[in-house]
Amino acid sequence: MNGSIVYAGGTRYDGVSGTDRHMADRLSAFTDVLYVDPPRPVRSGLRDPETGEAGHVLRHVAPRLWRLSPVAPPAAYRPGVDRLTAALARRAVRGAARKAGLRIGGVVVAGTTDLLDVRPGARTVRYVTDDLVAGASLIRMSASRLAQAEARMTRRADAVAVVSPGLVERVTRLGRDATLVPNGCDVAAYASIDDAPPPADLPAGLTGVAGFVGHVNARIDVALLEAVADTGAPLVIVGPRGVGYEPERWPALIGRANVHWVGRKPYEELPSYLRLIDVGLTPYTDTAFNRASFPLKTLEYLAAGRGVVSTDLPATAWLEAGPLIPVARTPAEFAATVTAHLRIPRTPTLAERRRAFAARHDWNERVRLLADLLGLEIREVAGR
């Protein structure tokens, strides 16, 4: 592949740091990348919420990495309007590429806006990072329309990548081969975690801490968090809460004396919180959407040298981590497993074993898989 990459993300670049941002950041080490936020309907404001600028906003966020925040018509994702949204987004991308002096050679579409045709002849990859059809209600979109869009993009892309084993089967049913490109972790980000400054918004002297780091929304089983809190262990929750999530049970949970919710924190500050956590939690509900997911947090806990307890997910089974990722299926079992692992001493040997496992799944290894699909040559990643 010759030229720059357009990466159409499923989330804003400045949102919760997930698959799209990690991949775009690492691809930018080897070629120019234009990250495209999901188009913002004008009903949410003509001005960009971050910069205050009107219309499409292009910014240079890092060496070899640009970000475009395009605007879209009202009701941008409704039937009929969604195609206009995509057409206007493609035009905005072309204009942004000209302004930045980029020649588009590859396109990755991970979101719902079809940008595959942004430049004829470019190498295209459809990257399926969630079962959006199963999660249609979470993003307030039509399941049937999402299924049609998924089939259309899957059919037209030069290659298809998916984030979890279950999604491989889904793409196969659509008549295409899929390359598994799972989520990873940033081992280097947690190399000095034990030297990170303690967070100022948590009580001093917390020990034996269970912790959750991530977006608190309908994917998370509040009963599992309640069960852990019932044990009396300190429970630290780091991340934003989705609008409308558990309107009665959530306030009751965070009102407990041993539960500490600090809200959303920048990715760069997470080591301070993970320093205090002894056992990280992946408390996902048992839904089709979650079974097709690949939680980043599980590997990030291990990269920080911390323990982890997860619900039973196909992605967890695929990791084949054995005792490093114990699985629990009920609230009582989940709480008991967390309690047992909080009693395990935090030794340097065990922490190194966890980090070594996580290193096999570093983002720098994952990016090789996506680069291969794009035809992008990567000479060396591990030394970054």
N, C-alpha and C positions, 0 to 999 in steps of 0.2 A: 504494500500500500504506500502510495506517495501522497503527501499532503497532510492536512490537519484533520482532527476528529471532531465531529459534532456529537455531543453526548446529551440526549434528551432525557432528563431525569424524571423520575416519578414524584420527587419532592423538591422543594426549593433548596438551593445549595446551602443556604444559611439555616435550614431546618435541623432537626435531630440528625446528627452525623451517622449516615447509614451507608448502604451498599453503593449508591450512586456517587456520593461525594468521595468515598474512599477510592473507588475505581477511577473516577475522573482525575483525582489528585495524582494517582500513581501513573496513569497514562501520560500525564503532562510532563513527566520526567523524560519522556522519549519523543514526544511530538507535541505540537500546539493543540490545545483542546478548547473548544467552545462549549461550555456547559449551558444548557437551556433549561430554565425553570419551567414548570407547568404554566401555561398562559393564564394570566390573571384577568378575570372578567371585570369590565369597567365598573360594574355595580359595586365592586369592593374598593373603588377609588381610582381616579385617573392617575394619581401619583403613587410612585413606588413607596411602600411602607418603610423601606430602609433608608433610601436616599432622598425621598421627597420629590424626585424628578417626575415629570409627566411623560406619558407614552412609554414606548419600549426603552429599557435601560440597559446599556452595555457598560460593564466595568472590567478592568484588568485586576484580578484578585491575587495573582501570583505569577512568577515567571512561567511563560508558556501556557497560562490558564486564564481564560476570559469567561465571564458569566453574562448571559443575556436573560433579562426578565421581561418577556413580551406581554403585552396586553391583548385582551380578546373581547369580543362582543358580550353584551349581557346574555345570561343563560347559555354560556359558552359550550356546555357539554350536553345540551339537549339534542334530541334527534334533529338532524338537518343543520342545526347551528354548529355542531361539532366539526363538520367538514369545512365550514367557513373558518372556524377557529384554526384548524390545521393549515389551511391555505394561507391565512394571514401570518401564522407562526413561521411557515416556510419562507415567506417573503421577508419577515423580520430577520430570520437567520441568515439569509443571503445578504441582506443589507449589513448586518453586524459583521459578517465575515469580510465583506469588502472594506468596511471601516477599520477593522483590525489588521487588514492585510493578510488574511488567511485564505488558503486554497483548500477547499474541502476534499479530502480523499477517502474518508470513512465516516459512517454514521452509526451510532448506537442508540436505539430507542428503547428505553426502559419504562417510560411512562405511557399514558393513554393517548397522547397526541401523536398522530401519525406523521413523522417527519422523514420517513424512509426515502421519499422522492425529492429531498431538498436539493440534491445535486445529481443529475443523471450520470451514471457511470461510477459513482462512489460505491465502495464496498459497504454493504449494509448488514447489521446484526440486530435482530430482535432479542432483547435481554429480558426474560420473564423473571422478575424478582418476587412476585407474589401471585397467588391465585386470585386475581381481581374479581373474577366472576363469583367465586365463593364469598368474597368480601365486599360485594357490591353495596350492601347496606351500610358498611362502615364508611365508605367514601361517598355515599348518597348518590349513586349512579345506577342506571338501569342494568340489571344483570344480562338481559338479552342483548342490549346494545354493546356492552363490554365483550360479550362472547363473539358477536359479529366482528368487532374491531380486532379482537385477538386473532380470530381465524384469518382475517384479511391481512394483517401484518405478518403473521406466521407464514402464510402462503407466499408472500412477496419478498421477504427478506432473503438475502444471500445465505445467511446462516442464522441458527437459532441457539441461544444459550439460555439455560434455566438455573435457578439457584438451589433447587432441592430435588431429591430423587422422585418425589411424587409428581413434580412438574414435568419430568422427563416423560412419564407415562401420558400425561395430558397432551403434550405436544405430539407424541407418537400417534395418538388418536386423531390428530389433525392431519396426519399424513406426512410429517416431517421428522427427520432425525434431530435430536437435541444434544448439545454438549453441556454437561454438568459443570457449572462454574459457581461453586458454593461461596457463601460468605466467608470472610476470614477475620483476622484480628491484626492489630498493630503491636507486635511484641515490643518494639523499640520504645513505644510511648510509655510503657510501664517498667522500663529497665531500672529506673531509680525511684520506684514507687515508695520504698521505705524511707526515702529522704524527702518526700513531698511534704509541704507545710500542712499542718492539721487545719481542717476547715474551721472557719470562725463561727459558722452558724450551727455547730453541733456541740453538745455538752462535752466538756473535757473528761477524760478518764473512762470513756466507754470501752468495755471489753466484751468478748464473746458476741460479736455483732453479726447478725444476719442482714443482708442488704439486697435491694433491688435497684438496678440502674437501667433506665429506659423510659419509654413512653407508656404512661398509665392510661390504658383505654380498654375497649371491649375485648381485646385479645387476652387480657390478664384476668385470672380467676381470683376475685377478691376473697373467696372462701379460703384459699391457700394462704394468703397474706394474714387473714384473721387467725388462722390456725397457728401460724408461726408466732404472731403477737400473743396468743393465748399462753404460750410457753413461758412468757415473762422475759425472754431474751430481748435485748435492744434490737429494734428493726429500723433500719435506715432506708428511706426511699428517695431516690434521686431521679428526677425527671418530671416533665409536664404531665398534667392530668387532662385527658380528653374531655371536651364539653359534654356534660350530661352523664359522665361515667358514675354509676352507683351513687345517685344523689343522696341516699340515706346511709348506706353502709360505709361509704368512703369518709364522710365527716366523722362518723363514730370511730372508725379505725384510726385516723390520724389524731383524734382527740385523746387517745390513750397515752399514758405517761411514758411508756417504753417505745413509742413509735415516733419517729422523727422524719418528717417530710420536708425536704429543702427545695423542691421545685426543680425547674430546669436549670442546668449548669452547662457552660461551654465545655466542649470536648477536652480542651486543654486543662480544665480543672478537675476532671474525673479522677486522676491519680490520688488527689488529696482525700477523696471520699473512699476510694477503693483501699487506700492504706488502712482505714479503720475497719473495713469489712473482713470478716473471717470466712463466711460462707455466702456466696452470691446465689441469688434465686432466679430461676427461669420458670415462673408459675403460669404457664399458658393454659387457656381453656382447651377442651377437646372439641375442636371444630374443624371442618374441612379446610377453612382458610389457614388455621394454624398448622394443620398437618402438612400443608404444602410450603410452610415457611422454613426459614433457616435462621434462628435467632443469633444475632451478633453477640449478644451479652454472654452467652455460654462460653465462647472462646475468649472473650475479653476478661472474664473472671480468671480463667486459667492463665492467660498471658500476664495477669497481675500476680500470679502465684497463689491465688486464693482458691478455696474449695467452691464447689457448685452443686446445687441440687436442682434437677429439672423434672418437669412432667414428661410423660412418654411421647416423644415426637420422632417421626421417621428420620429427621436430620440428626438427632442425637444418636440414634442407632447406627446411622451411616458413619459417624465419627469413630465408632468402635473404640471408645475411650475406656471401656471397662469400669473399674472402681473409681476412676477420676471423675466420672459424671454419674452419680447414682440417680436412679429414676424412681419417682413416687407417683402414685395414681390417685390417691384420695387425700383430703385435707389432713386426716389423722396420720396417714403414712408420711405425707410430706413434712409435717411438723416433727414427727419422730426422727425422720432421716436428717433433717436440719439440726436437731438437738444432738444427735449422735456425732455429726461431723463438726459441730462447734466444740466438742470435747477433744478433738484430735489436735495435738500441739502444732503450732505453726512453726515448723522447723525449716531451716535453709534447704535441706535435702529434699523435702516434700515440695517446697515452693519451686525449686529448680526442676523437679520432675514435671510439675504442671506446666511450667514455662516451656520446657523442651517439647512437650506434646503440642502446645499452642503454636510453637514456631513452625511445626510442619504444616500449619494452616495459615501462615502469615499472608497478608494482602499482597505482598510482593511475589508470592507464588501464584496467587489467584489471578493476578493481572496478566501473567504469561498466557493463561488459557484464553482470555478475552483478546489479547493481542494476536494470538495465533489465528483466531477467527477473522480478525480484521486484516490479516496479512501484514501486521506491523512487526518488524524485527526488533527484538529486545536482546541486546548483547549481554547485559548484566543487570540484575535487579537486587540481588542480596546485599550488594555493597552500598546501597543507597543509605 
